[in-house]
Amino acid sequence: MIRVVGYSFRFQKLMDLKEREKEDSKTKYSESLGFLNREMQELEGLTQSLQQWEEKRVELERQATPIQRLLEIHSYIQHLENLIVKKHEKVHEAEKKTECLHLELSEKMRDFQVWEKWKEKTYKEYQDEMMQREQKEMDELAIQRFVRRGGT
């Protein structure tokens, strides 16, 4: 960030607003990514649990297990399958939201970069102008010294 005594960017307040918007967008995107990761981990946990219960059911079917116990396990497996379907939907929604927030963040970053480049350009122009003024003053001083000495 350019901050120089004597130089003032006319649109600094607008640029500060753009920077806050970019930072807010980063925060939202980061939170969305965290939520998506948690949802995916929960889905993975449910899937592993389903696999374990199915293996247990197969094992119990081979043994002399009461039918009531097998029905309970089957019912629980169906419950897990329903949870997995719902979790897939939540993961899909979280992915869509995260993608939208990523696009928004990209837009905010590009917008801020445009303003930042413009500020750098105006600062460079300011520096060039100050150097020209300084050179002009030095030239005038040199001319005055030359004239005072008699011009020869």
Phi, psi and omega in degrees: 000132184270122175220109182229139177298131179095340180255132179222121178281124185302328186252031184299319180297319178294320179294321176298320177298316179298322179293319177297319178299318179296315180294319177299318180295321177299316181297313180299317180296317179298316178296320179295319177298318178298316179298315180300315180297319178296318179297319180293322177294319177297319178298316178298319179297318178296319180296318178296318179298317178300315181299317180296317181292324177294320177296320179295319179299314179300317180296317181289330177295330179285336181265174178274079182256136178302143182300326179299318179295319178295322178294321178297316179295317178300318179297318179294322178297318177297320177299315178298319179298319177296318178298321180295318178300314180296321180292323175301318179297317179296321178296316180298316178297318180295323178296316179297316180296317180297319178297317178298316179293327177294317178296319179298316179298316179301318179296315180296321180293318178297316180300314180296320180298322178299313180295320181295317179295321179295319179297316178299320180295315180293326177294318177299317178298320178297314179299316180299316179297318179295321178295320179295317179298316180298317179296319179297317179297318179295321177297317179297319178297319179296320179294317180298317178297318179298316181292319180297327181281353177113359175072020180243000000 
